[in-house]
Amino acid sequence: MAPVGQGGSGAPRAMRESGRLPGRSFPLHGLSVRGAAGRGAAMLSPVLWALLLLTPAVVAVSELGGCGPCDAARCPALPPRGCPLGRVRDACGCCWQCGRGEGEACGGAGVGGGRCAAGLECVKSRKRRKAKGAPGPAAASGPAAPVGVCVCKSRYPVCGSDGLTYGSGCQLRAASLRAQSRGEPAISQRSKGACEQGPSIVTPPKDIWNVTGAQIYLSCEVIGIPTPVLTWNKIIQGQYGIQRMELLPGDRENLAIQTRGGPEKHEVTGWVLISPLSKEDAGEYECHASNAKGEATASAKIHVVETLHEIALTKGDTMHLE
């Protein structure tokens, strides 16, 4: 029969040295505490038993990047100048942290996981969603890496109270927080969609020099919200310097007007096409854009020369080619 140890247990010496005793055991950092099957359990107080039972579970969860007991005193300090996008609770609901903005990494377990600012959501990539449930070695040994990016919930342009258009409500909120940090009034959303604005000339028409019989065109590109209406006029100089506008195309057989939308949203491009060019077509032509918010104009001149040997360099100057 095996000798009985001094502790009152009949366990062999090898078993005691290995830390494994008969009956139920609870591992704690390499120790084994004998369960109710042995007399040693009766010597432990209920409070100590609770610590022994709970401590391993807490340690195990923390090692996997999970949430342990909240200790606000151990929370990282926020930036002295505050968070640009406001503060949010961490993934464990314990510590305050700066909210992350559009395109920044988010997700992950434990206190290291980033959280999106108000108005944004954490969107996982398709590849990461497929891999969900099959963590790699790194996930099993430490905190989970970020699993997505922050994306604005309202993904459409909005008009701010400052009269500027923002790509999303999140961009407007970020601009408002920056303005408030500078002591300026907050920016609110005036309406969905881009702010209305008067027309502006993106690409004005350019002066042209050519000979009779040639085929030429003037072009003009404008933008505005709502999309402006583009028309062409010929500016005719009358007596005593009085100008009058001739709306084109009129009844001219050698002149045509063409207009199309684009190339960008709320833009319009228009052309004046003249073929064949005659001396009567010489003069100043105006590109006119208008919408409910205003109007804009730009003009260019068509110079009709006898031959290509006579080409204008600048206003009032000519060059004769030999």
Secondary structure, 3 states (H helix, E strand, C coil): CCCCCCCCCCCCHHHHHCCCCCCCEEEECCEEEECCCCHHHHHCCHHHHHHHHHHHHHHHHHHCCCCCCCCHHHCCCCCCCCCCCCEEECCCCCCEEECECCCCEEECCCCCCECECCCEEEEECHHHHHCCCCCCHHHHHCCCCCCEEEEECCCCCEEECCCCEECCHHHHHHHHHHHHHCCCCCCCEEEECCCCEEEEEEECCCCEEEECCCCEEEEEEEEEECCCEEEEEEEEECHHHCEEEEECCCCCCCEEEEEEECCCCCEEEEEEEECCCCHHHCEEEEEEEEECCEEEEEEEEEEEECCCCEEECCCCCEEECC
